[in-house]
Amino acid sequence: MIPNNGDMDNNFILKEPLPGNAFRSNIRPYLSGWYIFLISMVICLAAAWTYLNYVTPLYKITSTLQIPDDKKGDGILKATAFSDLNMFQETKTVDNEMEVLRSKDLIYKVFAKLNMETSYFDESGLTTKELYGDERPFKVTILRLGKAAYLKQLYLQPYTQGKFLLKEDKKVWIYNYNQPINHKDYSFKVEKGPAYSNNETPILIQFKNLTRLAAAYSAGLFQVNPVIKESNTLTLSLVDAVPERGVDILNNIISTYNAENVVKKNVTAVNTILFIDKRLHDLENDLSFTEGDIETFKQRNGAAEINTSTQVNLTKSAEYNQLLEESNTQLGIVNSIEAYLKSSANQYNAVPSTMGLKDPALNTLVSRFNDLQLERNRMLTSANLANPLVQNLSNQIASLRVNILENLTNIKKGFSIGHQLLRENSAQYDSRIRSVPTIERGLLQRSREQGVKTNLYQYLLQKREETALSLSATIPSSQLIDKPAANPVAEFPKQQLTYLFAIIAGLLIPGVFIFLKDKFSLKIKDQSSLLNIKGVKILGELCHNTEDNSSVVISNGSNTNISELFRYIRSNIGFLNNGTQHKTMLVTSSMKGEGKTFFSINLGLTLAMLNKKVLIMEFDLRKPDLLKNINMEQTKGITDFITGNTNSPAECIQAYNEADNLFVMGAGSKAINPAELLSDKRLDLLFSWCKTQFDYIVLDTSPVGAVADAFSLAKYAELSIYIVRYNYTNTEQLSILRDIYDNEKLKNLMVVFNDAKKENRQAYAYGGYGYASAYGS
């Protein structure tokens, strides 16, 4: 059963590709550009290799430190013989110690100790190498640095055994070793370093601002983190281009931190010893006077033994008198601390220990007061009095001083009440002693006073010894678990990660390029560009012509891809002939260069192979080149017939000698007014005659995107063929094709895709309006 024309036409309508075909179409540009990906991959890997070999690697240095978390403030004396000495108590938490470890002041001290103000570089190799420690041929001692010095690049170069060259820009000076070098922006001395040699390799030196460097390390270059959450074991880490320097930095941070902790603990102990020494000195004088008075009294009066009852009374009286003396001593301590705090000379000095005073609030206030004093003195080593932080600490110290004085006033009131009670009890026993004979009473009173002062002296002496022992026993509060060590594998750059990024970049860069090129290209890449033109029909597709210098690709016996594709188009035209004779075919395009003349020539050759008489008419009257492409000369032609130069169409027709049954009618003489000629009535006579003489007529017309000549010929053609060339036809020109379809300006308009390459064509299968050649691609 022969299908009707409606079913046959539907076979030529462009449809959405199947999902599999769409995927292949989308991925085809990337697969066809495999060599671009290969080249990009090689370039990116080469760039990665160059980067890894020329960039300065950074190594990670780590250490583990354990810090006791002492939230109760027992300090190092917990569970020891000195645990009753609350003078050394201080609260310590791991979070606070983490901030101390990464404080700018602590890091600054370490950098200054390691002489990191000067960096040394050897530029003699392919890469610049930083020198440190025993690798330094010179040792620079900084005397003065101005702000501009940090921007300068200076070079030191050996000159003689005792002299060296200093270069700055184009200036050169000669100096002796250990000679002060005084310039406007800097002053320093140079000594021979451990790696000194007489070779004349210049060494670059650069100065660093240690304050800014310490701030950078404190802000993040130096990391202090707990091993696990809420753990008192900390991991200290930093990265450095010189592993040895990183290890030295961590070692010195830990040692400086421990040393400052020891100093902080010793300050209170030393002040307490000084305070006790003063009290002991006063008691020694009082005790010497009392012992001398007893000796004198006995010598003058002759001392006698005291009876038992009197002895009891005297003992009780002595006990209360001792308590009164201890109360006086504590009151004296309070008065001494109060006087110490009120003295302007001690405004910013630590308060001596509150030894003997069992008031917890006072002990806490004094401990906080001393901590703030130490913090202020530490900050003044790197800041001035106008610094807001120093002023804030001064204000806190002043406020604490007022609170301590108020607390001392309350303590004094309590001592006064207790003192009054002790005095009343002592008076009872004193009244009983009054009956004792005067000499005996005098001797016992002096002995009692001697005993009280002796006991107090022994008590203070014991406390001094305990304080001295605690001072000598002060040890670092932190414990080093893992010594600082550098990871032998560079932290930056990561070799494997760098090569991975290079591979990704090698794939991504050409992929993005192809994607953007495809998305932003104004040229037609595939048939999907025509999907937005409703009802567009595809007659066929032609592959790229490998014979670029020849316009003729069809010959008897040829089985090339392009010849088979022309045969396939011929077959499609035959299908279209069902019920309607498509004798005259008009060939046009959007613009010049899309291959309409090439298509007209080879379509005529293909039809002529069917033993049909075929005439190709060159209707591109403005720029005729059909005869030139098939090596034929222009004689009389279409223009001559229309203008009346000849009345015989046969005189305008030439036989094509390279093929049977193919004839050509050239454009003829140059046309002055082509548009008017194509509207002449003689065209009716010309086409009436030609249709009686030939089986097929192919009209090679002007591009409709430039002129409207083809529309004047539309009424003579039963089939219109519109040429679209891949990677050449502009997508904006598809609006012309849409207008032709929408307004039916050309009869039976069908599209032929020309110049399909591997990245454009759809395998020449019937489903893609092409032909799957059995002879290779």
C-alpha positions in Angstrom: 0.0 0.0 0.0 1.4 3.4 -1.0 1.2 6.0 1.8 -0.6 9.2 1.1 1.2 12.5 0.9 0.2 13.6 4.4 1.9 10.5 5.9 4.9 11.0 3.6 5.3 14.6 4.6 5.3 13.8 8.3 8.3 11.6 7.7 10.3 14.7 6.9 9.2 16.9 9.8 12.1 17.5 12.3 11.3 15.9 15.6 12.8 16.0 19.1 15.7 13.5 19.3 15.3 10.4 21.5 16.9 10.7 25.0 19.8 8.6 24.0 20.4 10.5 20.8 20.1 13.8 22.7 22.7 12.6 25.2 25.0 11.6 22.4 24.5 14.9 20.7 25.3 16.8 23.9 28.5 14.8 24.6 29.7 14.6 21.0 31.5 18.1 21.1 33.5 17.0 24.1 34.4 13.6 22.7 35.4 15.1 19.3 37.7 17.5 21.2 39.5 14.8 23.1 42.9 16.2 21.9 42.1 19.5 23.5 41.5 17.8 26.8 44.8 15.9 26.4 46.7 19.0 25.7 45.1 20.9 28.6 45.8 18.0 30.9 49.5 17.9 29.9 49.8 21.7 30.3 48.1 21.7 33.7 50.2 18.8 35.0 53.3 20.5 33.8 52.2 23.7 35.5 51.5 21.7 38.7 55.0 20.1 38.5 56.6 23.5 38.0 54.6 24.9 40.9 55.6 22.1 43.2 59.3 22.4 42.3 59.5 26.2 42.6 57.1 27.1 45.5 58.5 27.3 49.0 57.1 24.3 51.0 55.6 24.9 54.5 56.0 22.2 57.2 53.8 21.7 60.2 55.4 21.6 63.6 53.4 20.2 66.5 53.8 19.6 70.2 51.6 18.3 73.0 51.4 20.0 76.4 49.5 19.0 79.5 48.3 21.8 81.9 46.6 20.9 85.2 43.1 22.3 85.4 43.0 23.8 88.9 39.6 25.4 89.3 39.7 25.4 93.2 43.0 27.4 93.3 45.0 24.9 95.4 48.0 25.4 93.2 51.0 23.1 93.3 50.8 22.8 97.1 47.7 20.7 97.0 48.2 17.5 99.1 51.6 18.6 100.4 52.9 19.7 103.8 52.3 23.3 102.8 48.6 23.0 101.9 47.6 25.2 104.8 49.5 28.2 103.2 46.7 29.8 101.3 49.0 32.6 100.2 49.9 30.6 97.0 46.4 29.7 95.9 45.4 30.8 92.4 42.7 29.7 90.1 44.0 28.2 86.8 41.8 26.9 83.9 42.9 25.4 80.6 41.0 28.0 78.6 42.8 30.9 80.3 46.2 29.2 79.8 45.4 28.7 76.0 45.1 32.5 75.8 48.3 33.0 77.7 50.2 30.6 75.4 49.1 32.5 72.2 49.4 36.0 73.7 51.2 38.5 71.5 53.6 39.5 74.4 54.7 35.9 75.0 55.3 35.3 71.3 57.1 38.6 70.9 59.5 37.6 73.7 60.2 34.3 71.9 60.8 36.1 68.5 63.2 38.6 70.2 65.1 35.8 71.9 65.5 33.9 68.6 66.6 37.2 66.8 63.9 36.8 64.2 64.1 40.5 63.3 66.4 39.5 60.4 65.8 36.9 57.7 68.5 35.6 55.4 67.9 34.3 51.9 70.1 32.6 49.3 69.0 33.5 45.7 71.9 31.7 43.9 69.8 28.7 42.9 66.6 28.3 40.8 64.6 28.9 43.9 65.1 31.3 46.8 66.1 29.4 50.0 65.8 30.9 53.5 68.8 30.3 55.7 68.5 29.6 59.4 70.7 28.6 62.3 74.0 27.0 61.2 73.2 27.7 57.5 73.7 31.5 58.0 77.0 32.8 56.6 76.4 36.1 58.4 74.9 37.1 61.8 73.2 40.5 62.0 72.8 42.3 65.3 70.0 45.0 65.2 70.8 48.3 66.8 68.0 50.4 65.4 65.3 50.0 62.8 63.0 52.6 61.3 59.7 52.0 59.6 61.2 52.2 56.1 63.8 49.5 57.0 61.1 46.8 56.8 60.6 47.6 53.1 64.3 47.4 52.1 66.2 44.6 50.5 69.8 44.5 51.5 72.6 42.2 50.2 75.6 41.1 52.2 78.6 39.7 50.2 82.1 38.6 51.4 84.8 40.9 50.2 88.0 40.1 52.1 88.7 38.1 55.2 87.9 41.1 57.4 85.5 43.1 55.2 82.2 42.6 53.4 80.0 44.5 50.9 76.6 46.0 51.7 74.4 46.6 48.7 71.1 48.5 48.6 69.6 49.1 45.2 72.6 50.3 43.1 74.6 51.6 46.1 77.5 49.6 47.5 79.4 50.1 50.7 82.4 48.3 52.2 82.4 47.7 56.0 84.5 45.8 58.6 82.9 43.0 60.5 81.5 44.0 63.9 81.5 47.6 62.8 78.3 49.6 63.5 76.5 50.4 60.3 74.5 53.6 60.7 72.1 54.6 58.0 69.0 56.8 58.1 66.5 54.0 58.4 68.6 51.3 60.1 71.6 50.6 62.2 73.2 47.1 62.8 76.4 45.1 63.1 77.5 42.1 61.0 79.5 39.2 62.3 80.6 36.0 60.5 78.0 33.3 60.8 78.4 29.5 61.3 78.3 28.9 57.5 80.7 31.7 56.5 82.9 31.1 53.5 85.0 33.2 51.2 82.8 32.6 48.1 81.2 35.8 46.8 77.6 34.6 46.9 75.4 37.6 48.0 73.0 36.9 50.8 69.7 38.8 50.9 68.6 40.1 54.3 65.2 41.5 55.2 64.0 43.0 58.4 60.7 42.0 60.1 58.5 43.9 62.4 58.3 41.6 65.4 55.2 43.3 66.8 53.3 42.6 63.6 54.7 39.2 63.2 53.7 38.3 66.8 50.2 39.7 66.2 49.9 37.5 63.0 51.0 34.4 64.9 48.7 35.2 67.8 45.8 35.7 65.4 46.0 32.3 63.8 49.5 31.3 62.5 50.1 29.7 65.9 47.3 27.3 66.9 46.6 26.1 70.4 43.7 23.6 70.6 42.7 20.9 73.1 43.2 17.4 72.0 39.6 16.6 72.7 36.8 18.9 74.0 37.2 20.0 77.6 40.6 18.2 77.8 43.6 19.7 79.7 46.0 18.3 77.1 46.7 20.9 74.4 48.2 20.6 70.9 50.5 23.4 69.9 51.1 23.8 66.1 52.4 26.2 63.5 53.6 26.0 59.9 57.0 27.3 58.8 59.2 27.2 55.7 62.1 26.2 57.9 61.3 23.2 60.1 64.2 23.9 62.5 63.0 27.4 63.1 59.5 26.1 63.8 60.8 23.6 66.4 62.8 26.4 68.1 59.8 28.6 68.2 57.6 26.0 69.9 60.4 25.0 72.3 60.9 28.6 73.4 57.2 29.3 73.7 56.8 26.4 76.1 60.0 27.3 78.1 59.1 31.0 78.2 55.5 30.2 79.3 56.8 27.9 82.1 59.4 30.5 83.2 56.8 33.2 83.4 54.5 30.9 85.5 57.4 30.3 87.9 58.2 34.0 88.2 54.5 34.8 88.8 54.4 32.3 91.6 57.6 33.6 93.1 56.6 37.2 93.3 54.1 36.7 96.1 56.4 34.4 98.0 59.3 36.8 97.8 57.2 39.7 99.1 55.9 37.5 101.9 59.4 36.6 103.0 60.4 40.3 103.0 57.4 41.1 105.1 58.1 38.2 107.6 61.8 39.2 107.8 60.7 42.7 108.9 58.4 41.3 111.6 61.1 38.9 112.8 63.5 41.8 113.1 61.1 43.7 115.3 60.4 40.6 117.4 64.1 39.9 117.9 64.6 43.4 119.4 61.5 43.0 121.7 62.6 39.5 122.8 66.2 40.7 123.5 64.8 43.5 125.6 62.5 41.2 127.5 65.2 38.7 128.3 67.5 41.4 129.4 64.8 42.8 131.7 64.3 39.4 133.3 68.0 38.9 133.9 68.2 42.4 135.5 65.2 41.8 137.6 66.5 38.5 139.0 69.9 40.0 139.7 68.4 42.9 141.5 65.7 41.1 143.5 66.7 37.5 143.7 63.9 35.4 141.9 62.1 32.6 143.9 60.0 29.6 142.9 56.4 30.1 142.2 53.8 27.8 143.9 51.5 25.6 142.0 48.3 27.6 142.2 50.0 30.7 141.3 51.6 28.9 138.4 48.2 27.8 137.1 46.9 31.3 137.3 50.0 32.6 135.6 49.7 29.9 132.9 46.1 30.8 132.1 46.9 34.5 132.2 49.8 33.8 129.9 47.6 31.9 127.5 45.2 34.8 127.3 48.0 37.2 127.0 49.4 35.2 124.1 46.0 35.2 122.4 45.9 39.0 123.0 49.4 39.2 121.5 48.4 37.1 118.5 45.3 39.3 118.1 47.6 42.3 118.3 49.9 40.7 115.7 47.0 40.0 113.3 45.8 43.6 113.9 49.3 44.7 113.2 49.3 42.7 110.0 46.0 44.3 109.0 47.4 47.8 109.8 50.6 47.0 107.9 48.7 45.9 104.8 46.4 48.9 105.1 49.4 51.2 105.4 51.1 49.4 102.5 48.1 49.9 100.3 47.6 53.5 101.3 51.3 54.4 100.5 51.6 56.0 97.0 55.0 54.4 96.6 53.4 51.0 96.5 50.6 52.0 94.2 51.6 49.5 91.5 53.4 46.9 93.6 52.2 43.4 94.7 50.7 43.2 98.2 52.6 40.8 100.6 50.8 37.7 101.7 47.9 37.9 104.1 49.5 35.2 106.3 47.6 34.4 109.4 44.4 36.2 108.2 41.8 33.5 107.6 39.4 35.7 105.7 38.6 34.0 102.3 37.3 37.2 100.7 40.5 39.1 101.6 42.7 36.3 100.3 40.7 36.3 97.0 40.9 40.1 96.6 44.6 40.1 97.4 45.3 37.3 94.9 43.3 39.1 92.2 45.1 42.3 93.0 48.5 40.8 92.7 47.6 39.1 89.4 46.5 42.4 87.9 49.7 44.0 89.1 51.8 41.3 87.4 49.7 41.6 84.2 50.1 45.4 84.1 53.9 45.2 84.7 54.1 42.5 82.0 52.1 44.6 79.5 54.3 47.7 80.2 57.3 45.8 78.8 55.8 46.3 75.3 53.3 49.1 75.7 53.2 52.6 77.3 51.0 54.1 80.0 48.7 55.7 77.4 47.7 52.3 76.1 44.0 51.7 76.7 44.6 48.2 78.0 47.2 49.5 80.5 44.7 52.2 81.6 42.0 49.6 82.0 44.2 47.5 84.3 45.2 50.6 86.3 41.5 51.3 86.9 40.8 47.8 88.0 43.8 47.9 90.4 42.5 51.1 91.9 39.0 49.7 92.3 40.4 46.5 94.0 42.6 48.6 96.3 39.4 50.4 97.6 37.6 47.0 98.1 40.6 45.5 100.0 40.8 48.6 102.3 37.0 48.3 103.0 37.5 44.6 103.8 40.5 45.4 106.1 38.3 47.9 107.9 35.7 45.2 108.6 38.4 42.7 109.7 39.7 45.4 112.1 36.2 45.7 113.6 36.1 42.0 114.2 39.5 41.9 115.8 38.5 44.7 118.1 35.5 42.8 119.4 37.5 39.6 119.9 40.3 41.6 121.5 37.9 43.0 124.1 36.7 39.5 125.1 40.2 38.3 125.5 41.1 41.3 127.6 38.1 40.6 130.0 39.1 37.0 130.4 42.8 37.9 131.0 41.7 40.5 133.6 40.1 37.7 135.7 43.4 35.9 136.0 45.3 39.1 136.5 43.2 39.9 139.6 44.1 36.5 141.1 47.8 37.1 140.6 47.7 40.5 142.4 47.8 38.6 145.7 51.3 37.2 144.7 54.2 39.0 146.3 55.5 41.8 144.2 58.9 40.2 143.4 57.3 36.9 142.4 54.7 38.7 140.4 57.2 40.8 138.6 59.3 37.8 137.7 56.3 35.8 136.5 55.0 38.7 134.4 58.3 39.1 132.7 58.5 35.3 132.1 55.0 35.4 130.7 55.9 38.2 128.3 59.0 36.4 127.3 57.1 33.2 126.6 54.5 34.9 124.4 57.1 36.7 122.3 59.2 33.5 122.0 56.2 31.5 120.7 55.3 34.2 118.2 58.9 34.4 117.1 59.1 30.7 116.5 55.7 30.7 114.6 56.9 33.4 112.3 60.3 31.7 111.8 58.5 28.5 110.9 56.4 30.3 108.3 59.4 31.9 106.8 61.1 28.6 106.4 58.0 27.1 104.8 57.7 30.0 102.5 61.4 29.7 101.5 61.0 26.0 100.9 58.0 26.6 98.7 60.0 29.2 96.8 62.8 26.8 96.1 60.3 24.0 95.2 58.5 26.0 92.5 58.4 23.9 89.3 56.7 24.5 86.0 52.9 23.8 86.1 52.8 22.3 82.6 54.1 18.9 81.5 55.6 18.4 78.1 54.1 15.2 76.6 55.4 15.3 73.0 58.4 17.4 72.1 58.1 19.8 69.2 58.7 18.0 65.9 58.2 18.8 62.3 56.2 16.6 59.9 58.6 15.4 57.1 55.7 15.8 54.6 55.0 19.4 53.6 51.8 20.8 54.9 51.7 23.1 51.9 51.6 22.5 49.0 50.0 19.1 49.1 51.6 17.2 46.2 48.8 14.7 45.6 46.1 17.4 46.0 47.9 19.7 43.6 48.1 17.0 40.9 44.4 16.2 41.5 43.5 19.9 41.1 45.7 20.0 37.9 43.8 17.0 36.5 40.5 18.6 37.4 41.6 21.9 35.8 42.8 20.1 32.8 39.4 18.6 32.3 37.4 21.6 33.4 39.1 24.4 31.4 38.5 22.9 27.9 35.1 21.6 29.0 34.0 25.0 30.1 35.5 26.5 26.9 33.6 24.0 24.7 30.4 24.6 26.7 30.6 28.4 26.5 31.6 28.3 22.9 28.6 26.1 22.1 26.2 28.2 24.2 27.3 31.6 23.0 28.1 30.6 19.4 25.9 32.4 16.8 26.5 29.6 14.3 24.2 26.6 13.7 25.8 23.5 15.2 23.1 20.9 14.8 19.6 20.2 13.6 18.1 21.1 17.1 18.6 24.8 16.2 15.5 24.4 13.9 13.3 22.8 16.5 11.7 26.2 17.3 10.4 26.5 13.7 7.2 24.6 13.8 6.7 22.1 11.0 10.1 22.4 9.4 10.9 19.6 7.1 14.3 18.1 6.4 15.2 16.8 3.0 18.6 15.5 3.8 22.1 16.2 5.2 25.4 16.5 3.4 28.8 15.7 5.0 31.9 17.8 4.7 33.4 17.9 1.2 36.9 16.5 1.5 37.7 17.6 -2.1 37.7 21.3 -1.3 39.0 22.4 -4.7 36.2 20.6 -6.6 32.6 21.6 -6.8 31.7 18.3 -8.5 31.6 15.3 -6.2 29.2 13.0 -8.1 30.3 10.7 -10.8 29.3 7.3 -12.2 30.4 4.5 -9.9 31.3 6.8 -7.0 30.4 5.5 -3.5 31.8 8.2 -1.3 29.8 9.4 1.7 28.7 12.6 0.1 27.7 10.9 -3.2 25.6 8.4 -1.2 24.0 11.3 0.7 23.1 13.0 -2.6 21.5 9.8 -3.8 19.5 9.6 -0.5 18.2 13.2 -1.1 17.3 12.1 -4.7 15.3 9.2 -3.2 13.6 11.6 -0.8 12.6 13.8 -3.8 11.2 10.7 -5.4 9.1 10.0 -2.4 7.8 13.5 -2.6 6.9 13.0 -6.2 4.1 10.6 -5.2 1.0 12.2 -6.6 2.7 15.4 -7.6 5.5 15.9 -10.1 8.2 18.1 -8.6 9.8 18.9 -11.9 11.1 22.4 -11.0 13.2 22.8 -7.8 14.3 26.1 -6.4 17.6 26.2 -4.4 18.3 29.1 -2.1 19.8 30.0 1.3 20.2 32.8 3.8 23.5 34.2 2.6 26.3 33.5 0.2 28.7 30.7 0.9 26.3 28.2 2.3 26.7 25.9 -0.7 23.6 26.3 -2.7 25.5 26.4 -6.1 27.5 23.3 -5.0 24.2 21.6 -4.1 22.5 22.6 -7.3 25.4 21.2 -9.5 25.6 17.9 -7.7 21.8 17.5 -7.3 21.6 17.9 -11.1 24.3 15.3 -11.6 22.5 12.9 -9.3 19.2 13.3 -11.1 20.9 12.9 -14.5 22.2 9.5 -13.5 18.5 8.3 -13.7 18.7 8.9 -17.5 16.6 12.0 -17.0 17.2 15.2 -18.8 18.2 17.8 -16.2 18.6 21.5 -16.6 20.4 23.7 -14.1 19.5 27.4 -14.4 21.8 30.0 -13.0 19.3 32.6 -11.5 21.9 34.3 -9.3 22.0 37.2 -11.8 23.9 39.5 -9.4 26.9 37.2 -8.7 26.8 34.3 -11.1 29.5 31.7 -10.5 27.9 28.3 -11.4 29.5 28.0 -14.8 32.9 29.0 -13.3 32.6 26.2 -10.7 32.2 23.6 -13.4 34.8 25.1 -15.7 32.3 26.3 -18.4 32.4 29.8 -20.0 29.5 32.2 -20.0 27.7 32.6 -23.3 24.1 33.7 -23.9 21.9 33.0 -21.0 18.8 33.9 -19.0 19.4 37.7 -19.1 19.8 37.6 -22.9 16.5 35.8 -23.3 14.5 38.0 -21.0 15.9 41.2 -22.5 15.2 39.9 -26.0 18.7 39.5 -27.3 17.6 36.1 -28.4 14.2 34.5 -28.9 15.5 30.9 -28.8 16.0 29.4 -25.3 18.0 26.6 -26.9 20.7 29.1 -27.8 21.2 29.8 -24.0 21.6 26.2 -23.0 25.0 24.3 -22.9 25.5 20.6 -22.4 27.8 19.6 -19.6 30.4 17.4 -21.2 31.4 15.5 -18.1 28.0 13.9 -17.6 25.2 12.7 -19.9 21.7 14.3 -19.7 22.9 17.3 -17.8 22.5 20.8 -19.3 23.2 24.3 -17.9 21.7 27.6 -18.7 24.0 30.4 -17.4 23.0 33.9 -16.2 24.2 35.3 -19.5 25.0 39.0 -20.0 25.4 41.1 -16.9 22.1 42.3 -15.6 21.6 46.0 -14.8 18.3 45.6 -13.0 18.0 41.9 -11.9 14.9 42.5 -9.7 12.9 43.9 -12.7 14.1 41.2 -15.0 12.8 38.5 -12.8 9.3 40.0 -13.0 9.3 40.1 -16.8 6.6 38.1 -18.6 9.2 36.4 -20.8 10.0 34.3 -17.8 6.7 32.5 -18.3 7.7 31.7 -21.9 11.1 30.5 -20.7 9.8 28.1 -18.1 7.0 26.8 -20.3 9.5 25.8 -22.9 12.0 24.3 -20.4 9.4 22.2 -18.7 8.5 20.6 -22.0 12.1 19.9 -22.8 13.5 18.6 -19.5 12.5 16.1 -16.8 14.0 18.1 -14.0 14.9 21.8 -13.6 17.1 23.1 -10.8 17.0 26.8 -10.1 20.2 28.1 -8.5 19.0 31.4 -7.0 20.3 34.3 -5.0 20.3 34.1 -1.1 17.0 35.3 0.3 18.8 36.9 3.2 20.4 39.4 0.8 17.9 40.0 -1.9 14.3 38.9 -2.7 15.0 37.5 -6.2 14.2 33.9 -5.2 10.7 34.9 -4.1 10.0 36.2 -7.7 10.8 32.6 -9.0 8.7 30.8 -6.3 5.6 30.5 -8.5 7.6 28.5 -11.1 8.9 25.9 -8.6 7.0 22.9 -7.2 9.7 22.2 -4.6 11.9 24.7 -2.6 15.2 23.6 -1.1 16.8 25.8 1.6 20.5 25.3 2.3 21.7 25.6 5.9 25.4 25.2 6.5 26.8 24.0 9.8 29.2 26.3 11.6 28.5 29.0 9.0 24.8 29.9 8.9 24.0 32.5 11.6 21.3 31.5 14.1 19.8 34.9 13.8 19.2 34.3 10.2 16.8 31.5 11.1 14.2 34.2 11.5 14.2 34.4 7.7 13.4 30.7 7.4 10.7 31.0 10.1 9.1 33.9 8.1 9.1 31.8 4.9 7.4 28.9 6.7 4.9 31.0 8.6 3.9 33.0 5.5 4.4 30.2 2.9 6.6 32.4 0.7 8.1 29.4 -1.0 6.3 26.2 -2.1 7.0 22.9 -0.3 10.0 24.3 1.5 12.5 21.7 2.8 15.8 22.1 4.4 19.1 20.5 3.5 22.0 20.7 6.1 25.4 21.1 4.4 29.0 20.6 5.5 28.3 18.2 8.4 31.4 17.2 10.3 31.8 14.6 13.0 30.8 17.1 15.7 27.6 18.0 13.8 26.3 15.1 11.9 24.0 12.5 13.2 25.5 9.3 11.9 23.7 9.6 8.6 21.0 7.2 9.6 17.5 7.4 8.4 16.3 8.6 11.8 18.6 11.6 11.4 17.6 12.3 7.8 20.8 10.9 6.6 22.3 7.7 5.3 24.4 5.2 7.1 27.2 4.5 4.7 28.4 1.0 4.5 31.8 2.2 3.2 33.1 3.9 6.3 32.9 7.4 7.5 
